[in-house]
Amino acid sequence: MRSNGIGLLAEGESVTETTAGVVHRRRVACRVCGDDQLRRILSLGPTPLANSFLRSAAEFAEEPSYPLDVYFCGTCSLVQLLDVIDPEVLFRNYIYVTGTSDTIAAHNIEYVRAVDNLVKLKPTDLVVEVASNDGSLLKCFKQDGVRTLGIEPAANIAQIACGNGITTINRFFNSETALEVRDSYGSAKVVIANNVLAHVDDPLDFLDGCRELIDTDGLIVIEVPYLRNLIEGLEYDTIYHEHLSYFSIKTLRRLSDAVGLVICRVDHVTVHGGSLRIYAGLRDRYGNHAKEVLTLVEEETGAGLTEFVRYERFAADVEQNRQTLVSLLETLRREGKTIAGYGAPAKGNTLLSYCGIDMRLVAFTVDKSALKVGLYTPGMHLPVLPVSTLLERQPDYVLILAWNFAEEIIAQQREYRARGGQFIIPFPEARVV
């Protein structure tokens, strides 16, 4: 075994080295239970990093790609990637911000209400958010008079959060960071981790850090995209290198057990195509997992999420979706129709790359984020233009890459639609609306 600064490499692991060190390595065992008899579900092919947008055409030829293969652990049911990209490469300079979506803004308001109803936060209580991004959620807590602290690894995004008045530490989070934060700021009544547990290669250490940081009667609130929604909704674009794990309740229960936590409550929320929000506390304080956890585990078993055969069917459905979507786009182009994209989300780049959707089929995409406008998407190199371009050029069709915000996008683009524009939604089956 040898260390690469990210973790230990076993003999036979594949690595990609640069002058900055090891960028890519491949695990040999499940990151939750350690089982090394994993079975591959799906291969999406060599794929560029989903948030590594390019600044000019001069960068196209040297763009790196890495395997994007998905595996299933029969022991703990974790669906996961074994190829791990150095988080310093993925997250130190980031271009996704949460504050550009009306849907997320409404979600944040509901989120604060749900937490406050459960915990009854007081002004002296501390709410810590891990991977706090631009501080949009913490801002809602702060407006309610609660102390807040963000922990955000992306230096540029942490700076935006600080500029928004949210005290933010520019660090990656782990158990060591948790102890340092507790020593400096005290323990937290609530630790929030939204869409980050799936990003870490050592989820046990991450949860252990959350446990160290909370008060005895505090709660850890975690949101993750739900594996069942991914499989049943055919949301394969959710798979990209940042998302190392795809969680079921069964796996989350196992993780919680391993670090002395129990899941006290589960909310199934619609954001990001269907997510789970779990509320976890110390076993010594809260006793046993909520009954709904056991019920959900039984439902997952009934839905086939513990059996490899279900994932074989998923892989076949993914290929069918690719064929249907590409055939639709090719037919429209043969008919002389023009097509643009809406959104430049990370998930959209998985879809574009896997389906081979380049500028022959989709001329450009648009996005509300100033951090992305003027760049090119990874892999397929679609130019990212301002949203105003839709009305300026009035393409016949718009492929909604940010389909999880489709309702919001269609509502905002009433004029485009009134002029005769139509939308294409890719999942669960490509269709025109």
C-alpha positions, 0 to 999 in steps of 0.5 A: 500500500502507498499513500497518494495524499488522498488515501491509500493505493492498493497494488494494481490500482490505476492512477493518473499523475500530473505535476500536481500529483495523483489526479485519478485513482481507482478503488478496489473495495466498497467505500462503506462496507469494504467488500471487494466483490463489486459488480459493474452496473453501467459504463458511461464511457471516458468522460470529462469532469462535469464542472470543468468548463473550458475557456477557449477552443484552444483547450479542447484537444488537451481535455482529459477524460476519466472512466465513468463506470458504476458499480453495485455492492451486494453486501450493503447495496451501495451504488458507487463509482470506484474511480476517484478524482482528487477533490482538490481538482474537483472542488477548489475552484467551483462554478456551481452556485445555489443562488441562481434558482427560484426553485432552490430559493423556495426549497431553502425557505421550506428547509429552514421551516422544517428544521426549526419546527423540529429543533426549535432553534434559539438565537444562541444556537449554532447552525453549521452547513458543510459544503455551504456554497454561496451561503443561500441556505444559511442566509435564511437561518441567519434571517431568523436570528440564528448563529450560522457558520459555513464550511466550503472548500471552493475558495471562489465560492467561499469568498462569495458567501463571505461577501453575502454576510455569511461567515465561511471557513474555506476548508474541506470537511472531515473529522479533523476539521470538525474538531477544530471548528468545535474548538473555535466556535463551539458545538452546533445544534444543527449540522447540515450537509446538502448534496455533499455526502455523495461527494466524499470518498470516506463517508464514515469519516465525514459522518463521524465529523458531523457527530463530533460537531453536534450538541448532545441533543443536536441533529445532523440534517443530510440531503442526498439524491435518492437512489430509487428515484435515480433508477426508476426515473432513469436519471443517469445524468446524475452520475458524474465524477463528483458523485461517488455514492448513490444512496438508499435508506438501507445504506444510509442506515448502515452508515449511521449505525457505524458511527453511533447515529440513528435516523430520527426522521426521513423526508422525501423531497422533490428537489433534484429529481427526488432526494432524501432528507434524513435527520440523524442524532446520537444513538445514546440520545435518540435510541433507535431508528424511526419506524419509517426507516425500516418501512423504507428499507422494506420498500427498497427491497420490494423495488429490487434495489438490493438485487443486481438484476434490477440494475441490469434492467436499468442499464438496458433502459439507459441505452434505450433512452440514449437511442430515443433522445438522439433519434429525436434530435437527429430527426428534428435536424433533418427537418431543418429545425434549430435546437438549443439547450437550457442550462449548463448543469453538471448533470447535463454534461453527462447526458451530452457526453454519453449521447454524443450530443455536440453542436451538430445537434444542439447549437448552444446552451444558455445559463443564468450563472455568470460564472458559466456564460462565455465558457464551453461545456466539457466534452461536447464543447457547446458554447454557454450563452446568456438566457436572453439568447433564446429570444434573440435567436428563437430556436425551434426547440430547447433541450432542457438540460437542467430538467429538474428545474423544467417547471421553473424554466418553462414558466420563465420562458413564456415569451419564447413559447408564445412565439412557437418555441417548444421544449424537449425534456429528456427523462424518463423518456425524451418527449416534446412539451 
